[in-house]
Amino acid sequence: MTEEEYTYVDQFDSEGKTTVDLNVEYIDDGRTSTCFHVVNIPNILDDIIDGDDIIIHGHQLHIILDYPLSHTVDKIFMKDGFTKKDILRSIYEAYTEIYREEEGNTKAPRMCDVIPDCYLMNRMDTHGEHGIWGHEIGDLFIDKLSYIQDLPNYIVPTMGS
């Protein structure tokens, strides 16, 4: 897979657009799960049910990321068709790159390193290129993978922490 540069979009408005669930699942300790811990994606790729099935046809995959970012990112990947594994790998690579770039531009201490008696593992806001707020990459989970019905190569993950 080849990557293109980030494109920043002022807003990616999925409001009013029909989204289609990609139904990506994996086997986690004998149970089926649809929630993916971002940092664990490389370790579970072989456990994805029908992971090698191509579900996005075409040559471009857009991963739209806005959480926990101040600036929405449209990360473009180039390949001839994308499997479930490719989509998850692309999300992992995009977040890894975003956090690495932000670390290179600004240092954000953990809140507990700054605030006495803090029990949070969250991070302080950063004002780098991406403006990460509130969460380390290890906090991030993909709760749902969807695409925009009229734009099937635009993946919009529903993120949580």
Beta strands, then each sheet from edge to edge (+ up, - down):
strand 1: 2-9
strand 2: 19-21
strand 3: 26-28
strand 4: 31-33
strand 5: 36-37
strand 6: 54-56
strand 7: 60-65
strand 8: 72-78
strand 9: 82-83
strand 10: 141-148
strand 11: 151-160
sheet 1: 1+ 8- 7+ 11+ 10- 2+
sheet 2: 1+ 8- 7+ 11+ 10- 5+
sheet 3: 3+ 4-
sheet 4: 6+ 9-
end
